[in-house]
Amino acid sequence: RALSAAAAFGVGALLEFATSYLGEFSTTTISDEGLHVIDALSVNAYVASAIFALTEKGGDRRKLKPWTEVWYDAPRLESLGDIFFGIAMTVDFSICYLHLDAWGSFSFIWPLISALLWQFDALCYLRADLNSMALYKANRPLGDTVASNDTSSTSSSSFS
């Protein structure tokens, strides 16, 4: 993932942690409005991360595998995860600024949709990581090293 997307995500996570900590565990007196401002900044940082993630995908024009094989293609899973991330961020942004979680008797629907989108996002990234690790292990069996400084090797070489 791009450094800018990761940095923006880190800022959002830090601000969200600050909101949670200050709201639940802090003995300092911070107003609800102050917590809402920090939470809104967190949402904005996540939105920036989603924008960076969706726009920094580069112009890889290689022949793509069919969508039926996406479960085994790490780059496509990451792209799909980025799409779920962008949609989830749009929902969270709307919940934060339009107060969708306070609309009538079905107000629980929007946070539920958001949570499901975040779960799909996380599952796509997790599967992409598992695919990458399996590919790495298949190409690098145990004991295979790139460069060895070990001079006590059992094989001998001759430079004649």
Order of alpha helices (4+ residues) and beta strands (2+ residues): alpha-alpha-alpha-alpha
